[in-house]
């Protein structure tokens, strides 16, 4: 399986987005990035993310939530956009990098699920 970016959703719209997405697509798992600092410490945003995860679990009890370390994914995403020939103006759009970074996080999860 390969991960592909969907769309960027404002944080306040995540639950509403998941309502529609999970109604259309069969999904057992939601993958959430885990922002960490360079040496592995939790990022200041972690408490907010944990609160959002609790809301997801309450609203979608049949769906598991998995965390994936998202260190360096924005850098990798920006590099991938450059390598793919994406125009500089498009690369400057925050949503472009976020979509590719999300696909990288999801791909990390999918790769970890493969039996070797």
DSSP file (Angstrom, degrees, kcal/mol; ACC not computed):
  #  RESIDUE AA STRUCTURE BP1 BP2  ACC     N-H-->O    O-->H-N    N-H-->O    O-->H-N    TCO  KAPPA ALPHA  PHI   PSI    X-CA   Y-CA   Z-CA
    1    1 A X              0   0    0      0, 0.0     2,-0.4     0, 0.0     0, 0.0   0.000 360.0 360.0 360.0 149.0    0.0    0.0    0.0
    2    2 A X        -     0   0    0    108,-0.0     2,-0.3   109,-0.0   105,-0.0  -0.974 360.0-129.4-126.5 142.3    1.0    3.5   -0.6
    3    3 A X        -     0   0    0     -2,-0.4     2,-0.4   100,-0.2   100,-0.1  -0.690  23.4-173.4 -88.8 140.0   -0.1    6.7    1.1
    4    4 A X        -     0   0    0     -2,-0.3     2,-0.1    98,-0.1    96,-0.0  -0.988  29.5-106.2-131.0 143.0   -1.3    9.7   -0.9
    5    5 A X        -     0   0    0     -2,-0.4    95,-0.1     1,-0.1     3,-0.1  -0.395  31.8-177.0 -68.1 143.6   -2.2   13.1    0.5
    6    6 A X        -     0   0    0      1,-0.3     2,-0.3    93,-0.1    -1,-0.1   0.734  49.1 -50.0 -99.7 -88.2   -5.8   14.0    0.7
    7    7 A X        -     0   0    0     92,-0.1     2,-0.5    91,-0.1    -1,-0.3  -0.964  47.3-103.3-150.0 162.6   -6.5   17.5    1.8
    8    8 A X        -     0   0    0     -2,-0.3     2,-0.4    -3,-0.1    87,-0.1  -0.804  36.0-166.2 -92.4 130.9   -5.5   19.9    4.6
    9    9 A X        -     0   0    0     -2,-0.5     5,-0.1    86,-0.0    -2,-0.0  -0.969  24.1-115.8-120.7 128.5   -8.2   20.3    7.2
   10   10 A X    >   -     0   0    0     -2,-0.4     3,-2.5     1,-0.1     4,-0.4  -0.331  31.8-115.3 -58.5 144.2   -8.2   23.1    9.8
   11   11 A X  G >  S+     0   0    0      1,-0.3     3,-1.6     2,-0.2     4,-0.4   0.855 114.9  57.8 -51.8 -41.5   -7.9   21.6   13.3
   12   12 A X  G 3  S+     0   0    0      1,-0.3    -1,-0.3     2,-0.1     4,-0.2   0.656 108.3  48.4 -67.5 -13.0  -11.3   22.8   14.4
   13   13 A X  G <> S+     0   0    0     -3,-2.5     4,-2.7     1,-0.1    -1,-0.3   0.342  80.0 100.9-105.9   4.8  -12.8   20.9   11.5
   14   14 A X  H <> S+     0   0    0     -3,-1.6     4,-2.8    -4,-0.4     5,-0.2   0.918  82.7  46.8 -60.6 -46.9  -11.0   17.5   12.1
   15   15 A X  H  > S+     0   0    0     -4,-0.4     4,-2.1     1,-0.2    -1,-0.2   0.911 114.2  47.8 -64.2 -41.0  -13.9   15.8   13.8
   16   16 A X  H  > S+     0   0    0     -4,-0.2     4,-1.7     2,-0.2    -1,-0.2   0.909 112.0  50.5 -64.6 -41.7  -16.4   16.9   11.1
   17   17 A X  H  X S+     0   0    0     -4,-2.7     4,-2.9     1,-0.2    -2,-0.2   0.931 110.2  49.6 -60.1 -45.8  -14.0   15.8    8.4
   18   18 A X  H  X S+     0   0    0     -4,-2.8     4,-2.9     1,-0.2     5,-0.3   0.860 104.1  60.3 -63.8 -35.2  -13.6   12.4   10.0
   19   19 A X  H  X S+     0   0    0     -4,-2.1     4,-1.1    -5,-0.2    -1,-0.2   0.959 113.6  36.0 -53.4 -52.4  -17.4   12.1   10.2
   20   20 A X  H  X S+     0   0    0     -4,-1.7     4,-1.3     2,-0.2    -2,-0.2   0.916 119.1  48.9 -69.5 -44.0  -17.7   12.3    6.5
   21   21 A X  H  X S+     0   0    0     -4,-2.9     4,-3.0     1,-0.2     3,-0.5   0.937 112.3  46.4 -64.5 -47.4  -14.5   10.4    5.6
   22   22 A X  H  < S+     0   0    0     -4,-2.9     5,-0.2     1,-0.2    -1,-0.2   0.739 109.0  56.8 -70.6 -21.1  -15.2    7.4    7.9
   23   23 A X  H  < S+     0   0    0     -4,-1.1    -1,-0.2    -5,-0.3    -2,-0.2   0.809 117.6  34.2 -73.5 -30.3  -18.8    7.3    6.6
   24   24 A X  H  < S+     0   0    0     -4,-1.3     2,-0.4    -3,-0.5    -2,-0.2   0.814 118.7  49.3 -92.3 -34.4  -17.4    6.9    3.0
   25   25 A X  S  < S-     0   0    0     -4,-3.0     2,-0.9    -5,-0.2    -1,-0.1  -0.863  78.8-123.7-115.5 139.9  -14.3    4.9    3.6
   26   26 A X        +     0   0    0     -2,-0.4     2,-0.4    -3,-0.1    -3,-0.1  -0.715  45.7 163.0 -80.8 109.6  -13.7    1.7    5.6
   27   27 A X        +     0   0    0     -2,-0.9     3,-0.1    -5,-0.2    -2,-0.0  -0.995  29.0 179.9-133.9 134.0  -11.0    2.6    8.1
   28   28 A X  S    S+     0   0    0     -2,-0.4    36,-2.9     1,-0.2     2,-0.4   0.615  73.3  42.6-100.4 -18.1  -10.0    0.8   11.2
   29   29 A X  E     -a   64   0A   0     34,-0.2     2,-0.5    36,-0.0    36,-0.2  -0.978  57.0-157.1-137.9 141.3   -7.2    3.2   12.2
   30   30 A X  E     -a   65   0A   0     34,-2.9    36,-2.6    -2,-0.4     2,-0.5  -0.985  20.6-147.8-113.3 126.9   -6.6    6.9   12.4
   31   31 A X  E     -a   66   0A   0     -2,-0.5     2,-0.4    34,-0.2    36,-0.2  -0.845  14.8-170.9 -99.3 127.2   -2.9    7.8   12.3
   32   32 A X  E     -a   67   0A   0     34,-3.2    36,-1.9    -2,-0.5    -2,-0.0  -0.966  23.1-119.2-121.2 130.5   -1.9   10.9   14.2
   33   33 A X  E     -a   68   0A   0     -2,-0.4     2,-0.6    34,-0.2    36,-0.2  -0.336  16.5-146.2 -65.2 147.3    1.5   12.6   14.1
   34   34 A X  E     -a   69   0A   0     34,-3.0    36,-1.8     2,-0.0    37,-0.3  -0.895  13.9-147.8-116.9  99.0    3.5   12.8   17.3
   35   35 A X        +     0   0    0     -2,-0.6     8,-1.6    34,-0.2     2,-0.3  -0.502  25.1 172.6 -71.6 126.9    5.5   16.0   17.3
   36   36 A X  B     -B   42   0B   0     -2,-0.3     6,-0.2     6,-0.2     2,-0.1  -0.923  31.1-113.3-129.5 156.5    8.8   15.6   19.2
   37   37 A X    >   -     0   0    0      4,-3.1     3,-2.4    -2,-0.3    34,-0.1  -0.342  48.3 -86.6 -80.0 171.3   11.8   17.8   19.6
   38   38 A X  T 3  S+     0   0    0      1,-0.3    -1,-0.1     2,-0.1    33,-0.0   0.833 128.3  43.2 -49.8 -42.9   15.1   16.8   18.2
   39   39 A X  T 3  S-     0   0    0      1,-0.0    -1,-0.3     2,-0.0    -2,-0.0   0.224 125.8 -94.0 -95.1  15.6   16.2   14.7   21.2
   40   40 A X  S <  S+     0   0    0     -3,-2.4    -2,-0.1     1,-0.3     3,-0.1   0.404  76.6 141.4  95.4  -2.4   12.8   13.0   21.6
   41   41 A X        -     0   0    0      1,-0.1    -4,-3.1    -5,-0.1    -1,-0.3  -0.377  61.3 -93.9 -70.4 153.5   11.2   15.3   24.2
   42   42 A X  B     -B   36   0B   0     -6,-0.2    -6,-0.2     1,-0.1     2,-0.2  -0.386  39.0-120.8 -65.3 143.0    7.5   16.1   23.7
   43   43 A X    >   -     0   0    0     -8,-1.6     3,-2.1     1,-0.1     4,-0.3  -0.495  25.8-109.5 -78.4 155.0    6.6   19.2   21.8
   44   44 A X  T >  S+     0   0    0      1,-0.3     3,-0.6    -2,-0.2     4,-0.3   0.753 116.7  64.4 -57.6 -24.3    4.6   21.9   23.6
   45   45 A X  T 3> S+     0   0    0      1,-0.2     4,-2.0     2,-0.1     3,-0.4   0.564  75.5  94.0 -74.7  -9.4    1.6   21.0   21.3
   46   46 A X  H <> S+     0   0    0     -3,-2.1     4,-2.7     1,-0.2    -1,-0.2   0.859  79.0  53.8 -58.5 -42.0    1.3   17.5   22.8
   47   47 A X  H <> S+     0   0    0     -3,-0.6     4,-1.8    -4,-0.3    -1,-0.2   0.909 110.0  48.6 -60.8 -41.2   -1.3   18.3   25.4
   48   48 A X  H  > S+     0   0    0     -3,-0.4     4,-2.0    -4,-0.3    -1,-0.2   0.925 111.7  49.3 -62.2 -44.7   -3.6   19.8   22.7
   49   49 A X  H  X S+     0   0    0     -4,-2.0     4,-2.6     1,-0.2    -2,-0.2   0.893 107.7  53.8 -64.0 -40.7   -3.1   16.7   20.5
   50   50 A X  H  X S+     0   0    0     -4,-2.7     4,-2.0     1,-0.2    -1,-0.2   0.891 108.0  51.0 -61.9 -38.3   -3.9   14.3   23.4
   51   51 A X  H  X S+     0   0    0     -4,-1.8     4,-1.7     2,-0.2    -1,-0.2   0.904 110.3  48.8 -63.9 -41.3   -7.1   16.2   23.9
   52   52 A X  H  X S+     0   0    0     -4,-2.0     4,-2.3     1,-0.2    -2,-0.2   0.895 108.8  53.4 -65.0 -40.3   -8.0   15.9   20.3
   53   53 A X  H  X S+     0   0    0     -4,-2.6     4,-2.7     1,-0.2    -1,-0.2   0.899 106.1  53.2 -62.2 -40.5   -7.2   12.2   20.3
   54   54 A X  H  X S+     0   0    0     -4,-2.0     4,-2.2     1,-0.2    -1,-0.2   0.900 108.8  49.7 -61.2 -40.1   -9.6   11.7   23.3
   55   55 A X  H  X S+     0   0    0     -4,-1.7     4,-2.3     2,-0.2    -2,-0.2   0.904 110.8  49.8 -64.2 -41.4  -12.3   13.4   21.3
   56   56 A X  H  X S+     0   0    0     -4,-2.3     4,-2.6     1,-0.2    -2,-0.2   0.925 110.9  49.4 -62.6 -45.0  -11.6   11.1   18.3
   57   57 A X  H  < S+     0   0    0     -4,-2.7    -2,-0.2     1,-0.2    -1,-0.2   0.890 112.8  47.0 -64.0 -39.8  -11.8    8.0   20.5
   58   58 A X  H  < S+     0   0    0     -4,-2.2     3,-0.5    -5,-0.2    -1,-0.2   0.904 117.4  42.3 -68.1 -39.7  -15.1    9.1   22.1
   59   59 A X  H  < S+     0   0    0     -4,-2.3     2,-0.2     1,-0.3    -2,-0.2   0.820 127.8  29.1 -77.6 -31.5  -16.7    9.9   18.8
   60   60 A X    ><  +     0   0    0     -4,-2.6     3,-1.9    -5,-0.2    -1,-0.3  -0.614  67.4 166.8-128.6  70.7  -15.3    6.9   16.9
   61   61 A X  T 3  S+     0   0    0     -3,-0.5    -1,-0.1     1,-0.3    -2,-0.1   0.724  75.2  58.2 -63.5 -21.4  -14.9    4.1   19.4
   62   62 A X  T 3  S+     0   0    0      2,-0.1     2,-0.5   -33,-0.0    -1,-0.3   0.565  93.8  80.9 -83.8  -7.2  -14.5    1.4   16.8
   63   63 A X  S <  S-     0   0    0     -3,-1.9   -34,-0.2    -7,-0.2     2,-0.2  -0.854  73.6-140.9-104.3 129.5  -11.5    3.2   15.3
   64   64 A X  E     -a   29   0A   0    -36,-2.9   -34,-2.9    -2,-0.5     2,-0.5  -0.593  10.2-140.5 -85.5 152.0   -8.0    2.8   16.8
   65   65 A X  E     -a   30   0A   0     -2,-0.2     2,-0.4   -36,-0.2   -34,-0.2  -0.959  17.6-170.1-114.5 126.6   -5.7    5.8   17.0
   66   66 A X  E     -a   31   0A   0    -36,-2.6   -34,-3.2    -2,-0.5     2,-0.4  -0.938  12.2-142.2-118.5 137.7   -2.0    5.2   16.4
   67   67 A X  E     -a   32   0A   0     -2,-0.4     2,-0.4   -36,-0.2   -34,-0.2  -0.816  14.9-171.4-100.0 139.3    0.8    7.8   17.0
   68   68 A X  E     -a   33   0A   0    -36,-1.9   -34,-3.0    -2,-0.4     2,-0.1  -0.998  32.1-109.6-130.6 131.2    3.7    8.1   14.6
   69   69 A X  E     -a   34   0A   0     -2,-0.4   -34,-0.2   -36,-0.2   -36,-0.1  -0.371  29.2-169.1 -57.2 126.3    6.8   10.3   15.3
   70   70 A X    >   +     0   0    0    -36,-1.8     3,-1.8    -2,-0.1     4,-0.4   0.226  31.9 140.6-108.9  15.0    6.6   13.2   12.9
   71   71 A X  T 3  S+     0   0    0    -37,-0.3   -34,-0.1     1,-0.3   -36,-0.0  -0.343  77.9   3.4 -58.1 136.9   10.1   14.6   13.4
   72   72 A X  T 3> S+     0   0    0      1,-0.1     4,-2.5     3,-0.0    -1,-0.3   0.390  93.2 118.3  71.3   0.3   11.7   15.8   10.1
   73   73 A X  H <> S+     0   0    0     -3,-1.8     4,-2.6     1,-0.2     5,-0.2   0.871  73.9  52.1 -68.0 -33.7    8.6   15.0    8.0
   74   74 A X  H  > S+     0   0    0     -4,-0.4     4,-2.5     2,-0.2    -1,-0.2   0.905 111.5  47.4 -66.4 -39.0    8.1   18.7    7.0
   75   75 A X  H  > S+     0   0    0      2,-0.2     4,-2.2     1,-0.2    -2,-0.2   0.920 113.6  47.4 -65.5 -43.5   11.7   18.8    5.9
   76   76 A X  H  X S+     0   0    0     -4,-2.5     4,-2.4     2,-0.2    -2,-0.2   0.894 112.4  50.4 -63.5 -39.7   11.3   15.5    4.0
   77   77 A X  H  X S+     0   0    0     -4,-2.6     4,-2.3     2,-0.2    -2,-0.2   0.924 109.7  49.3 -65.5 -44.6    8.0   16.8    2.4
   78   78 A X  H  X S+     0   0    0     -4,-2.5     4,-2.0     1,-0.2    -1,-0.2   0.908 112.3  48.7 -61.4 -41.2    9.6   20.1    1.3
   79   79 A X  H  X S+     0   0    0     -4,-2.2     4,-2.9     1,-0.2    -1,-0.2   0.902 109.5  52.5 -64.9 -41.4   12.5   18.1   -0.3
   80   80 A X  H  X S+     0   0    0     -4,-2.4     4,-1.8     1,-0.2    -2,-0.2   0.887 108.1  51.2 -62.8 -38.7   10.0   15.8   -2.0
   81   81 A X  H  <>S+     0   0    0     -4,-2.3     5,-2.2     2,-0.2     4,-0.3   0.904 111.8  46.7 -65.3 -40.8    8.2   18.8   -3.5
   82   82 A X  H ><5S+     0   0    0     -4,-2.0     3,-1.6     1,-0.2    -2,-0.2   0.952 112.8  49.4 -63.0 -48.7   11.5   20.2   -4.8
   83   83 A X  H 3<5S+     0   0    0     -4,-2.9    -1,-0.2     1,-0.3    -2,-0.2   0.789 107.3  55.4 -63.0 -28.2   12.5   16.9   -6.2
   84   84 A X  T 3<5S-     0   0    0     -4,-1.8    -1,-0.3    -5,-0.2    -2,-0.2   0.515 117.5-111.6 -84.2  -3.4    9.1   16.4   -7.9
   85   85 A X  T < 5 +     0   0    0     -3,-1.6    -3,-0.2    -4,-0.3    -2,-0.1   0.653  54.7 168.1  85.7  14.5    9.5   19.8   -9.7
   86   86 A X      < -     0   0    0     -5,-2.2    -1,-0.2    -6,-0.2     5,-0.1  -0.414  43.0-103.7 -63.3 135.1    6.8   21.6   -7.8
   87   87 A X     >  -     0   0    0      1,-0.1     4,-2.2    -2,-0.1     3,-0.4  -0.235  24.2-118.2 -61.4 148.1    6.9   25.3   -8.5
   88   88 A X  H  > S+     0   0    0      1,-0.2     4,-1.6     2,-0.2     5,-0.1   0.864 113.6  55.4 -56.8 -40.3    8.3   27.5   -5.8
   89   89 A X  H  4 S+     0   0    0      1,-0.2     4,-0.4     2,-0.2    -1,-0.2   0.884 110.1  46.0 -62.5 -37.9    5.1   29.4   -5.3
   90   90 A X  H >4 S+     0   0    0     -3,-0.4     3,-1.0     1,-0.2     6,-0.3   0.871 109.2  55.0 -71.6 -37.5    3.2   26.1   -4.7
   91   91 A X  H 3< S+     0   0    0     -4,-2.2     6,-0.3     1,-0.2    -2,-0.2   0.801 100.1  61.5 -66.0 -28.2    5.9   24.9   -2.3
   92   92 A X  T 3< S+     0   0    0     -4,-1.6     2,-0.5    -5,-0.2    -1,-0.2   0.696  79.3 100.4 -72.4 -18.4    5.5   28.0   -0.2
   93   93 A X  S X> S-     0   0    0     -3,-1.0     4,-1.2    -4,-0.4     3,-1.0  -0.569  71.9-144.1 -70.0 121.7    1.9   27.2    0.5
   94   94 A X  H 3> S+     0   0    0     -2,-0.5     4,-2.4     1,-0.3     5,-0.2   0.861  97.1  59.4 -56.6 -38.4    1.8   25.7    3.9
   95   95 A X  H 3> S+     0   0    0      1,-0.2     4,-2.6     2,-0.2    -1,-0.3   0.835  98.8  58.2 -61.5 -33.1   -0.9   23.2    3.0
   96   96 A X  H <> S+     0   0    0     -3,-1.0     4,-1.8    -6,-0.3    -1,-0.2   0.948 110.4  41.3 -62.5 -48.8    1.3   21.7    0.3
   97   97 A X  H  X S+     0   0    0     -4,-1.2     4,-2.8    -6,-0.3     5,-0.2   0.909 114.3  53.4 -65.6 -41.7    4.0   20.7    2.7
   98   98 A X  H  X S+     0   0    0     -4,-2.4     4,-2.5     1,-0.2    -2,-0.2   0.902 107.4  50.9 -61.3 -42.0    1.5   19.6    5.3
   99   99 A X  H  X S+     0   0    0     -4,-2.6     4,-1.9     2,-0.2    -1,-0.2   0.933 114.2  42.9 -62.4 -45.8   -0.3   17.3    2.9
  100  100 A X  H  X S+     0   0    0     -4,-1.8     4,-2.1     2,-0.2    -2,-0.2   0.902 112.9  52.8 -68.6 -39.6    3.0   15.6    1.8
  101  101 A X  H  X S+     0   0    0     -4,-2.8     4,-2.3     1,-0.2    -2,-0.2   0.902 108.6  51.2 -61.0 -40.7    4.2   15.4    5.4
  102  102 A X  H  X S+     0   0    0     -4,-2.5     4,-2.6     1,-0.2    -1,-0.2   0.899 108.7  51.0 -63.3 -40.2    0.9   13.7    6.4
  103  103 A X  H  X S+     0   0    0     -4,-1.9     4,-2.7     2,-0.2    -1,-0.2   0.881 109.2  51.3 -64.2 -37.2    1.4   11.2    3.6
  104  104 A X  H  X S+     0   0    0     -4,-2.1     4,-2.1     2,-0.2    -2,-0.2   0.910 110.2  48.8 -65.7 -41.9    5.0   10.5    4.9
  105  105 A X  H  X S+     0   0    0     -4,-2.3     4,-1.8     2,-0.2    -2,-0.2   0.937 113.8  46.2 -62.2 -46.8    3.6    9.9    8.4
  106  106 A X  H  X S+     0   0    0     -4,-2.6     4,-2.7     1,-0.2    -2,-0.2   0.905 110.4  53.0 -63.2 -41.6    1.0    7.5    7.0
  107  107 A X  H  X S+     0   0    0     -4,-2.7     4,-2.8     1,-0.2    -1,-0.2   0.876 105.3  55.3 -62.7 -36.6    3.5    5.8    4.9
  108  108 A X  H  X S+     0   0    0     -4,-2.1     4,-1.7     2,-0.2    -1,-0.2   0.913 109.9  46.7 -60.0 -42.9    5.7    5.2    8.0
  109  109 A X  H  X S+     0   0    0     -4,-1.8     4,-1.0     2,-0.2    -2,-0.2   0.946 113.0  48.2 -63.6 -48.3    2.7    3.6    9.7
  110  110 A X  H >X S+     0   0    0     -4,-2.7     3,-0.7     1,-0.2     4,-0.7   0.900 110.3  52.1 -61.2 -41.2    2.0    1.4    6.6
  111  111 A X  H >< S+     0   0    0     -4,-2.8     3,-0.8     1,-0.2    -1,-0.2   0.872 106.4  54.1 -62.3 -37.2    5.6    0.4    6.3
  112  112 A X  H 3< S+     0   0    0     -4,-1.7    -1,-0.2     1,-0.2    -2,-0.2   0.721 104.2  56.8 -69.9 -20.4    5.7   -0.7    9.9
  113  113 A X  H << S+     0   0    0     -4,-1.0     2,-0.2    -3,-0.7    -1,-0.2   0.645  84.1 101.8 -84.8 -15.3    2.6   -2.9    9.4
  114  114 A X  S << S-     0   0    0     -3,-0.8     2,-0.3    -4,-0.7    -3,-0.0  -0.494  73.3-128.2 -73.9 132.8    4.3   -5.0    6.6
  115  115 A X              0   0    0     -2,-0.2    -2,-0.1     1,-0.1    -1,-0.1  -0.595 360.0 360.0 -75.4 141.7    5.6   -8.4    7.5
  116  116 A X              0   0    0     -2,-0.3    -1,-0.1     0, 0.0    -2,-0.0   0.438 360.0 360.0-101.6 360.0    9.2   -8.9    6.5
